[in-house]
Amino acid sequence: MVLAELGGSITRALQQMIKATVVDEKVLNDCLNEISRGLLQSDVQFNLVRDMQINIKKIVNLSDLAAGHNKRKIIQQAVFDQLCQMLQDPAGKLDQLVPKKGKKPSQVVMFVGLQGSGKTTTCTKYAYYHKNKGWKPALVCADTFRAGAFDQLKQNAAKAKVPFYGSYTEMDPVKIAVEGVERLKNDQNNNFDLVVVDTSGRHKQEAALFEEMRQLSEAISPDLVVFVMDASIGQSAFHQAQAFKQSVTVGAVIVTRDGHAKGGGALSAVAATKSPVIFIGTGEHMDQLEAFDVKPFCPASVRHGGLVWTCEQD
Ligand SMILES: Nc1nc2c(ncn2[C@@H]2O[C@H](COP(=O)(O)OP(=O)(O)OP(=O)(O)O)[C@@H](O)[C@H]2O)c(=O)[nH]1
C-alpha cells in the first residue's frame, strides 16, 4: 500500500533522527528533508510540504528548548501532529461529519468525483460496510450520464443486498435524486438510516455538469458530500478537489485504487477540500474498503536502544 510505504519512509527518517547522538539543527533539517522527499515523491504538492516544514520548525525551536527537554520526542510528536492534521481531520469537524447509526430522518450521503474515479463501486462498498455494522442503508442512482451506471449500481446493490432506487427512463438526475431520497427517507417499512446517492463523474472544465451537481446538492441537501478520488491522479488531485469543493460542500474524501505510486495525491485532495480521508478503496471487491487510519504514516512506536518513542499522545 503506497500510503503505508510513505509511512515507512517517514518512520525511517524519524529513526535516523532518534539515533543521532546529539539532536541539533543539522539533524532536524536532515530529518525534515527526508520526510519532505518522501512526500514529494508521493506527489504531494510542494507548497504543502514547505508549509509542513515551516510549521514543524516553529513548534520545534531547538535554540529555545532548555536542556532536559526530550527533543527527539518533541520532533516526533510535531511530525505526527502535522501529518494527522493534514490527513485525518484538517478542519477539526470529523465527529460532526460522520453519519450516526439509527439517526432519523435518514442521513443522506452524496458521492461526487471525476469520471471513473470509482464512485459507483465505492457507493456500494460504503453501503455494504455500514450494513455489516448494523446500519440500514439504501442506494440511489443519480448518474444518468454514463450508460450502464444504473445497471452497475443495481447489480452491485443486489449483490450487497442493499435496496436501490433508480430509473431507466428519467434522464434528469436532480429529479431522480429528489424522488429517490424522499421515497427512501419516508419508507416506514424499512426504516433506512443511511441513503447513499451516486452521481455522474465530471471534470472541472465541464461547467454545465458542475452546475448540475450544484443543483443536485441543493435539491437533496445531503448531510455529507464525499469526494471520491483515484489515488493515481497525483498532483492534479489538488485542483480537481478544489473545484469540487467550490461547487458543493465536500465534507470527506475517499481514496480509491490505493497502491498506485502517486498515492500521496490524497494529501493534496485533503488540503484542497480541508476534509479528512475517511476510507480507502483497496480493490474492486465489495469488501475492499478500509476505514482510513492515519497510523501507517507513523506507527505507534519507533523502537531504538530499548526505548519506545510513542507517536501517540501520552
Ligand atoms: N483496484 C481498484 N479498482 C477500483 C476501486 N474502486 C473502483 N475500482 C474500479 O474502477 C473502475 C471504475 O469504477 P466506477 O465505480 O465505475 O467509477 P465511477 O466513478 O462510478 O465512474 P463514472 O460514473 O464514469 O464517473 C471499475 O472497474 C471498478 O471496479 C478500488 O478501490 N480499487
Ligand as a Chemical Component Dictionary entry (heavy atoms), coordinates in Angstrom:
data_LIG
# 
_chem_comp.id                   LIG 
_chem_comp.type                 NON-POLYMER 
_chem_comp.pdbx_formal_charge   0 
_chem_comp.three_letter_code    LIG 
# 
loop_
_chem_comp_atom.comp_id 
_chem_comp_atom.atom_id 
_chem_comp_atom.alt_atom_id 
_chem_comp_atom.type_symbol 
_chem_comp_atom.charge 
_chem_comp_atom.model_Cartn_x 
_chem_comp_atom.model_Cartn_y 
_chem_comp_atom.model_Cartn_z 
_chem_comp_atom.pdbx_ordinal 
LIG N1  N1  N 0 -8.363  -1.680 -7.801  1  
LIG C1  C1  C 0 -9.419  -0.930 -7.541  2  
LIG N2  N2  N 0 -10.320 -0.703 -8.503  3  
LIG C2  C2  C 0 -11.389 0.071  -8.211  4  
LIG C3  C3  C 0 -11.554 0.666  -6.927  5  
LIG N3  N3  N 0 -12.704 1.381  -6.952  6  
LIG C4  C4  C 0 -13.218 1.246  -8.199  7  
LIG N4  N4  N 0 -12.432 0.443  -8.963  8  
LIG C5  C5  C 0 -12.621 0.057  -10.357 9  
LIG O1  O1  O 0 -12.551 1.234  -11.162 10 
LIG C6  C6  C 0 -13.408 1.128  -12.276 11 
LIG C7  C7  C 0 -14.303 2.359  -12.360 12 
LIG O2  O2  O 0 -15.127 2.383  -11.204 13 
LIG P1  P1  P 0 -16.590 3.003  -11.192 14 
LIG O3  O3  O 0 -17.127 2.745  -9.835  15 
LIG O4  O4  O 0 -17.390 2.523  -12.356 16 
LIG O5  O5  O 0 -16.237 4.538  -11.399 17 
LIG P2  P2  P 0 -17.227 5.806  -11.441 18 
LIG O6  O6  O 0 -16.528 6.908  -10.744 19 
LIG O7  O7  O 0 -18.572 5.467  -10.934 20 
LIG O8  O8  O 0 -17.296 6.090  -12.997 21 
LIG P3  P3  P 0 -18.183 7.256  -13.743 22 
LIG O9  O9  O 0 -19.598 7.036  -13.338 23 
LIG O10 O10 O 0 -17.929 7.015  -15.190 24 
LIG O11 O11 O 0 -17.637 8.550  -13.309 25 
LIG C8  C8  C 0 -14.175 -0.170 -12.098 26 
LIG O12 O12 O 0 -13.581 -1.150 -12.918 27 
LIG C9  C9  C 0 -14.012 -0.508 -10.629 28 
LIG O13 O13 O 0 -14.063 -1.893 -10.396 29 
LIG C10 C10 C 0 -10.554 0.417  -5.922  30 
LIG O14 O14 O 0 -10.601 0.915  -4.779  31 
LIG N5  N5  N 0 -9.514  -0.378 -6.273  32 
# 
loop_
_chem_comp_bond.comp_id 
_chem_comp_bond.atom_id_1 
_chem_comp_bond.atom_id_2 
_chem_comp_bond.value_order 
_chem_comp_bond.pdbx_ordinal 
LIG N1  C1  SING 1  
LIG C1  N2  DOUB 2  
LIG C1  N5  SING 3  
LIG N2  C2  SING 4  
LIG C2  C3  DOUB 5  
LIG C2  N4  SING 6  
LIG C3  N3  SING 7  
LIG C3  C10 SING 8  
LIG N3  C4  DOUB 9  
LIG C4  N4  SING 10 
LIG N4  C5  SING 11 
LIG C5  O1  SING 12 
LIG C5  C9  SING 13 
LIG O1  C6  SING 14 
LIG C6  C7  SING 15 
LIG C6  C8  SING 16 
LIG C7  O2  SING 17 
LIG O2  P1  SING 18 
LIG P1  O3  DOUB 19 
LIG P1  O4  SING 20 
LIG P1  O5  SING 21 
LIG O5  P2  SING 22 
LIG P2  O6  DOUB 23 
LIG P2  O7  SING 24 
LIG P2  O8  SING 25 
LIG O8  P3  SING 26 
LIG P3  O9  DOUB 27 
LIG P3  O10 SING 28 
LIG P3  O11 SING 29 
LIG C8  O12 SING 30 
LIG C8  C9  SING 31 
LIG C9  O13 SING 32 
LIG C10 O14 DOUB 33 
LIG C10 N5  SING 34 
# 
